[in-house]
Amino acid sequence: MALKLEDKKLVLEEVSAVLADTVSIVVAEYRGLTVEQMTKLRSQARDNGVVVRVVKNTLAKRAFAGTPYEDMSASLVGPVVLVFSQKELSGAARVVKAFKKENDAMVVKAVSIGSGTLDANQLDMVASLPTYDEAIAKLMYVMKAPVEKLARTLAAYKESREAA
């Protein structure tokens, strides 16, 4: 069904608004997926704070123009779904990776985590990035270890001084 000019403008504004807050994008071809499978993808995405949009390629290219994701326009060929992550770098990639395990028909075309397009085979790498909370927990653990070691060393020094 052809979109009227007003509808195209609304879609373009909506995608541009989503892009403004996006930290990563996955572009995937959804040819061969059923409506039920796409509904399941949207549900999984919603549960993980990820936005899924199917947009005409020409409108998506216009929305990408002038953004850090402009070079992803080359991957907008055929029936593609755009998966946007607005909170976690790995959010969109995790959702697509989990969905792809159950649905072989989905073919990842490109991944981006800010600027520059990564190959589709980089999806696993991006999906394995830690979430914000995981990264903070790892940082705290790394920062805590030297302090604990210093405390043990000082306690051992104090005991040896008292013994002498």
Salt bridges, closest charged atoms under 4 A:
GLU14 OE2 - ARG53 NH1 3.06
GLU29 OE2 - ARG31 NE 2.78
GLU29 OE1 - LYS109 NZ 3.84
GLU102 OE1 - LYS40 NZ 2.82
ASP124 OD1 - LYS97 NZ 3.83
GLU134 OE1 - ARG94 NH2 3.61
GLU148 OE2 - LYS144 NZ 3.42
GLU148 OE1 - ARG152 NH2 3.96
